[in-house]
Amino acid sequence: MAVKKAAPKKVAEPKSTIVYQFADKEYDQASLTKIAKDVWKYDLNGKAADLKKIQLFVKPEEEKVYYIFNEDITGEFGI
């Protein structure tokens, strides 16, 4: 008679938060993503459903975030 082994338990990934602190300012990933979505909607007149991918590059020394939307639309916004 074969003995069934229990499947190993999956270890849950720990939740993490990234906070950028510089020049008496503080931004987390959620706030920078919201600003980027607002740039897409209000500055670029894009539709929310058309925004598929957001890449953000934070440059605190320049007080700017550079973005790439949908792998081909680039720009920047100040923080």
N, C-alpha and C positions, 0 to 999 in steps of 0.2 A: 504494500500500500504506500503510495507516494504522499509525502507530507508537504502541504502547501506552505510556502513562506510568505509572511506578510510583506507587502511592498514597503520599502523604506519611506519614512515620513519626509516630506519636502520641507526644507527650512525656508521660512518666509524671509524675503529680503527686508533689511531694515529700511525704515523710512528715513529719507535724508532731506535736508533743506540747505540751499546755498544762499548766503547773504553776502552781498558786496557792500563793504563799508569803506568810504573814502570821503575826504573833504567835508566832514560832518554830514554826510548823506548816507542813506541806507536803502538798498534795493534788493529784493529777492527775485527769484526766477518768475514767479507769478506776476509781480508788478511790471517787470520788463516785458513779459509776454503780452500783458494787457496793453501797454503803451504801443508795442509793435502792431497789435491788432487794430488799435485806434489809428495808427499811421496808415495801415492798409485801407481801412474803411473811410476815414475822413480826408486824408491827404492824397491818397491814390485812387479814391472813389471805387475801391474794390468791394465785391460782395463777399460776405463771410463764407459762403459755401464754396467759393473759388480759391480760398486760401488753404492749401493742402500741407505746406511745410514751411516752418519758420526756423531760420538759423540766426542766432544772435552772437555777436562778438563784442564783448565789453572792453572798452579802453578807458579805464578810470583816469589815466594821466591826461587824456584829451577831453574828459567828461562827455564822451560820446559812446553810442552803441551803433555798430554797423550791422546791417541786416541783409539777409538773402531770403526772399520770399519765393516759394515754389521753384527753387534752384536756379532762377534766372533774373529776378528783379532785385536790384541792389540799391542801397542807400544808407542813410544814417539819421539818427536823431540824438539830440542833446539830452543829457541827464544831469 
